[in-house]
Amino acid sequence: MDVLLINSTSDQEEANGPSEYGADPISDDVISLVYLALSISAHGFVSLIGFVMNLCNIVVLAKLGFPNANSIGVFALSITDFLVTVLQLAMCICYFLDEMSSVEETSLRVIGNFELGWIRYACFFISGWITALLSLERCCCVVMPFTVKILFTKSRIKVAVVIFYASYTVFILPFYIVQKLNWQTFRYVDTQNVTQVRYFLVFEYTEEFILLQTFIISIGVVALFFLCQIILVICTVVMIYALRESSKSRYSILRHDVSKTPTFSLSAKERRLILVTLGLAVISTACNLPRFADHVMRYLMPGMASGMYANLSGLLWAVSDVSGTINCSCSFCVYWTLNHNFRRCFFQMISKFVNRTK
């Protein structure tokens, strides 16, 4: 099985062929190597590690309980990251099996791209918004310490998470309605001079799909996601400033210099929670830089959004997807490093498991 991307608005011109915009700068050989090395091998490995780590997050956080709104948000983030890594791992398995059975009629790669892919991207963007929500809650804890528990209650965090999921479900449903996947045949003569028939599953870039993609990317991806990142950056700056001022405050108190004590004075627990959220925010921002570059390239290179430069687009998506999965796989390291309760609970679980297996 092979997959073709057909632009039905340009007389069935192949997406990666020469066009009025120029030839694709990435050759077919290069994109094939990138597909095998990055999209299947590296991405599959990262997804597997993320699957295990997020599963550990869910179990440990559930054991620790939900004493406050922040714990609810962190648990929701772990579940969402778990969905991202599970879906991405399933996509990589589809890609791998499709490569292994390339001589047979199969649609596994298409299932990975166009059936699992939309859900995976929705969960990824939801993960970004939950991270922004957690960062905002920690900022309010610093700026408005006496009202933060009124503003961010457990029920409101739950409602916010449901709204995130509902909103991005609305965004991806039209793709499943509009996209067109059709089987086409291709006849050729093999080395033994026998006519063979090969089936291609064709994805058509129709007018409806291009308009929908432009609208969804403009609103659901670019505008909302950039807004999410702006919130993250602002909250990151505030949290860093609060931690810095808190350190000055602790130092001034130790020196008995009350006159120079700054405004912010955080307890050890507050500092730990801010450090955890700050770590999640910094990792999210850093891992999303390739995705920002991808969106910039789509605006700078006319035709890419309508199916031109398919190889270049595939390369940009591959790099941004891997970095996005890394983002959804690193939270375990943050919790492990900065939360001693998380480490203690994890060690207790491992000890119980080892004792049972003896």
N, C-alpha and C positions, 0 to 999 in steps of 0.2 A: 504493500500500500504506500502511496505517496500522497503528499498534500500539496495542492496548488492554491495560490492566492490569486484570484482573478478579479480584475477591476472591470466590472460590467459597464462602467461609464466611459471607458476608453477603448471600446471595440475589442474587448477581451485581450488587452495587452497584458503581458505578464508583468507582475509587480516589480520584479528585480531586473527587468530588461531596460534597454535604452529608451529614453523618453524625452520630452521637451525640456525636462529638468536636468538631463544629463544621466550618465551611467552611474550605477551603484558603486561607491568607492570601495566596498568590501566584496571580494570575490566569493564565488560559491565554495571554493576549496577552503578558504579561511573560515567562512561561517560554518561549514561542516565540522571543522576541527574545533571551533568554539562550542558548537552544539554538543559534541562528544565530551570534551574536556570540562566545560563549565556547566552547561545546562543539565547534563546527566551525571557525570562523575562528582565534581565538586559540590554542585547543588544538592545532589542526593545525599552525600556525606553530611553536609551541614544540616539538611532536613532531618536526617536520622538522629544526629546529636541533639538538635532542637526538640525533637519528639520526646526523647528520653528525659532531657532536662525539664521541659515543661510539664511532663507527667509527674516528675519529682516535685516540682513547684506546687502543683495542684494538691497532691497528697499531703505534703508538709504544711502548706497554708491551711488546708482543711483541718489538720490536727491542731494547729495553733488556735483556731477559732477566729471569730470576727468581732473583736471588742469595740471597733469603731468604724467610721465610714471609710477611712483609708484602707483598712484591711479588706473591706468589700470590693473596693476598686482594684486593689492589687490582685485579688482572687479572680475577678472578672478579666483582668489583663492576662493572667496566666492561662485561663481557659481560651481566650481569643488567640493568644500566641500558639497555644497547643493546636487549635484548629488550622492556623496558618501552616505550621510545620507538617501536620498530618496531610493536609491537602497537597502541599508541595511535594511531600514524599510520595504520595500516590501519583502525582503528575510525573515525577522522575521515574517511577516504576513503569508507568505507561510508555514513556519515551524509550526506556531501556528495552522493554519487551518488544516494542515496535521495531527497534534497530535489530534485535535478534531474529525477528521474523519478517524482515524486509522483503523477502521473496514471496510471502504469502499475502492474501487479502486480509488486512486487518485495519482497524480504525482506532487503535489505542492512542496514537499520538494526537489524533483529532479530539478524542475524548479528554485527554489531558489538557489540550490547549483551550478548547471552546466549551467544554462542559464543566470541568473542575476549575479552570483558570479564573472565570469571572467570580466564583465564590471565594477563591483564595485571595483575590485582590480586594474584595469587599472586606474580608476579615482583617487583612493587613491595614487598611485605612481605619477600620474600627479600632484596632490596636493603637494606632497613632492618636486617635481622639481620647481614648481612655488614659493614655500616658499624659496627654495635655490636661485632662481633668484632674488627675492626681497631682500634677505640678501646680495647677491653679489652687487646689485645696491646700497644699503645703505653703504656697505664697500667702494665702489668706490667713493661715495659721501664724505666719510671721507678722504680717501687716495688721491683721485684726484678730488677735489671739482670743479675745473675749466673745466674739460673735461667730467664729469659724464653726463651732459645733452646732450653731443654729442654722447657718447657711448650708453646711454639708452634713446632712443626716444620712443614716443608712438607707432610708427609703428613697431619698432624692438621688443618691448615687445609683441605686438600682434602676430608678426611672430613667436617669441619664443614659445608662448602659443600654436599656431597652430601646430608647430613642435612637441611639447610634446604630443598633442592629436593624431597626425598622427603616431608618433613612437609607442605609446602603442596600438593603434588600429592594427597596423601591428603585434604586439606581440601576441594579443589575438585572432585574426581571425583564426590562425591555430588550436587552441583548438576546435573551433566549427566544423572545418572540420574533425579532427582526432578522437575526442571522440566518443565512441560507447555506446549507451544506448539501451538496449534490454529488452523486457518483457519476463519473465519466469514464469511458473506456479509451484505451490507446492500444492500437495494434502495431506490432513490430515483428521483424524476422530475426530469430536468434542465430547463433553460430552454426546450427545444424540445418539452417535454411527452412525452419519450421515457423509458421506464423503463430505468434503468441498474443494473448490479450492481457493487458494489465489494467487494473482499476485504479483510478485516481479519485480521492475524495476532495472535491473542490470547494473552497470557501470563497464566496463571491462578495466583493466589495460593492454592494448595491448603493444606490442613492440614499435609500432609507437608512442603511447601516452607517454611511459616512456622516449623514446629518445627525443621527443619534449619537455616534461616537464623538463628534465635535461638541455636541451639547453636554454629554455626560462628562467628557474630559474637562471642558471649560468650567462646569459647575461642580461636579462631584469630585474631581481629581485635583484640578489646578487651584480653583478658588478656595474650596473648603480645606484642601490639604495644605495649601500655603497658609491659610488662616490658622490651621492647627499648628503649623511649624512656627508661626509668629508668636502664638501664645506660648509655645514651648521655649522659644528663645527669651522672651520677656521674663517668664517665670524662672528660667535658668539664671538669668542675670540677678534677679531679686534674691534667689536662694543663695547664690554665691556671695552676694553682698551681706546677706543676713548671717551666713556662717562666718564671714570675715569679721563682722562687727561683734558677733557673739564671742569669737576668740579674743578680741580686744577687751571685751567686757570681763571675761574670765581672768585675763591677765591683769587687768586693773584692780579687780577685787582681791586677787592674790597679793598685790602690792599695797593694798589698803588705800588706793588712790581713787576714792569715790567720785571726786570732782571730774575725773576724766572717763568715767564709765559711759560707754556709748548707749544708744537707745535700745538695741536688741540684746536680750539676754536669754539664751535658750538653754533648756535643761538637756541632760545627756540623752534622754529619750527623743526629744524634739530634734536634736542635732542628728541622731541616727536616722530618724524617719526622713528628714530633709536630704541627708546624704544618699539614702536609697533612691528617693525620687529624682534627685539630681543626677545620679548615675544612669537611671533609665532615660532621662531627658537628653543627656549628652550623647548616649549611644544611639538613640533614635535620630537625633539631628545629624550625627556623623554618617550613619548608615543610609540616610535619605539623600545625601549630596549627589550620588550618581543618578537618582531619580529626577532631581531638579535639573541636572545636566541634560537628561533625556528630553524633558519637556521644553527646555530652551532650544535644543536642536530641532525639535518638531516645528517650532515657530520660525526658526532661522532658515530651514530648508523646505521650501514650498513643495507640496506633493507627498511628503512623507506621511501625513495624516490620512491620505487617500490611497495608500498602498504602494507608493513609489519608495525606492531605496529600501526594499524589504530586508536585505542583508544587514545594512547599517542599523535599521530599526531593530532587527533581531539581536544584534550585538549589544546595543544600548539597553534593551529590555533584559538581556541575560545578565549583564553586570548589575543593573539596578535590582533585579529580582534576587540575586544571590546576596547582595548587601541587605536587602529587606528581610530575607530569611535569617541572616546573621543577627539583625536587630531583634527579631522575635525569638532568638535562641540564647540571648546573653543575660536574661533576667536572673537566671539561677546563679550566675557568677556574682551579680550585684548583691543578691540576697545573702549568699554564702559569705561574701567579704564583709558586709556591713551590718548584718543582723545576727547577733550571737544566739538569739532564740531559735532562729531558723537552723543554724548549724547544730545546736544541741538536739533539736527535734529530729533532724536528719540522722545524726549519729545514733540516737536512740532507736530509730526505725531500722537502721542497718544492723545494729547489734541484735535486735530481736529477730531479724530475718536470719542472721548468721547462726544464732543459737537454735532456731527451729530446724535449720538444715543439718545440724550436727547429729 
